[in-house]
Amino acid sequence: MCIRDRNHFDVIIVGLGPSGSIAALLLETYGIKVLAIEKEKEIYNLPRAVTISDQGFRMSQLAGIDHIYEENSTVLGGARFTDKDLNTIGNAIELDGLISPNGWPPSSLFHQPYTDQAIREKLNNSKVEVLLEHEFKNLNHIDNQNVIKVFNLKEQKEVEFTCRYLIGSDGGSSLVRKELNIQQIDLEYNRDWVVVDVKLMNENTLGNQVIQVCDRERLSTFVPSHLPFRRWEFIIHEHEDKNTFLDEKKIQELISKWLKPEEYRIIRKAVYQFHSVIAKNFQKDNCFLVGDAAHQAPPFMGEGMMSGYRDAVNLAWKIAVTIKNELNNKLLKSYEEERIAHSKFVVENSAGIGELMEAYAQASDPEEVPRELVAKGYGSFVLPNLSNGLFFGGKANETMHSGEIFPQPLQYHNSKIVKRMDHILGSKFCLVSESKFCVSEENKRFLELLGCKSLILKKEYIEENSWLNFFMEQGKTYLIRPDRYIFGSTTSNVTLNELIDDLKIRINL
């Protein structure tokens, strides 16, 4: 047996940041043979993600890591724009006490070194083969296989692997993207900012809201983070020396509006260029980009990591279905179709927050700021449904709710959530209805091949979850994808068997 045979995997993942890690864990749950390689030995220790959304929590459920975030996060109370004196201007959002249709608080704040380390430990205890201190070098396509050359940094030698599919999750400077010769589109928000994480030494008095400070002299952002940690971000002007903003005294000067130096300890600091860029393509042949390798957004909406999670969740189940059922790549073509437009929306609207901050800072009166800019602020940022892709008829349909995320049914006891239904349904296709349904024997076998689960919603679930009423009021049966987007639903004109027949055609099974 040649080395290539011994070193063959279904999927190789380059980069073990959040997107690569959740992709690896999801693929493992589907029984896919995965190799994950990472250049660094230790968890990345500079300031990065700090926010996980309700959908992010739901996606983490599918990978079995929701408890990691739940144990290491604080629910965000809201967000607002202020002037230099921290007086509220413009629109704001209040989030305290809310539970979204996804079954989680709208937004929570976590300390990434804790969560990353716990996720890494879960990976190390999984069936995923993890190689740290291994750097991706190049790839070739031979006999419909990806041949990957990797450099072992510890032993200083080159190793070769093959795989059917390659996932590049190796960050904004992605070597995989460069090797694939995929160009990026610059959406023209590029600003240098210093990001600082501190550990509070005293009782917290800073509140639980994100504050976007629209100060003409220096834009800044305060992020409550997960106690005892707090984060600040400060823009660096073009004429300023970026290195000076990493000096401790300079940082203390910037934070002095909120805290005295003895009230905190600086634990991490870094200068970043906040980008708004997106790759022209998210896939080429049997290779795919996810996370920052595919798109980079300024952090103002806290959606960077979430977009990477959406990439990984969307792609993982499609790869698994393709491999398990020995399909051609028809299903996988929908990855790019669904994710590019959605990611571009996130990048553009995240940059819009930065543009709105600048407009508020320059205006003598907040009312002078153009309405089209104000519309980009908090309270207006609603993620769109998916429009084209793997849906009944090939396009999202409002009547069928296709392209929308199906709400997560919750079970309550004494006003507390005791059960989230995705923990029961798992991470495969499912049928949801409030009454029994029948399908043909042929379609029953097809659903079994997909590992499709069925759920008959009890009346109490619908009664306890008001947002379910909207979906279930017409007695529909929903066919739901593993990423919890609705493929389609029964209507007066479409039967359940017709839904399933259309799905068979679209995934070529």
Secondary structure, DSSP 8 states (H G I E B T S, - for coil): --HHHHTEEEEEEE--SHHHHHHHHHHHHTT--EEEEES-SS---SS---EEEHHHHHHHHHTT-HHHHHHTEEE--EEEEE-TT--EEEEEEE-TT---TTSS-SEEEE-HHHHHHHHHHHHHTSSSEEEESEEEEEEEEETTEEEEEEEETTTTEEEEEEEEEEEE---TT-HHHHHTT--EEE-S--EEEEEEEEEESS---S-SEEEEE--SS--EEEE--STTEEEEEEEE-TTS-GGGGGSHHHHHHHHTTT--GGGEEEEEEEEEEE--EEES-SEETTEEE-GGGTEE--GGGS-HHHHHHHHHHHHHHHHHHHHHTT--STTTHHHHHHHHHHHHHHHHHHHHHHHHHHHHHH-SSGGGS-HHHHTTSTTS-------BSSSGGGB--TTTTTTSB----EEEETTEEEEETHHHHTTS-EEEESS-----HHHHHHHHHHT-EEEE--HHHHHH-HHHHHHHTT---EEE-TTSBEEEE--SS--HHHHHHHHHHHHT-
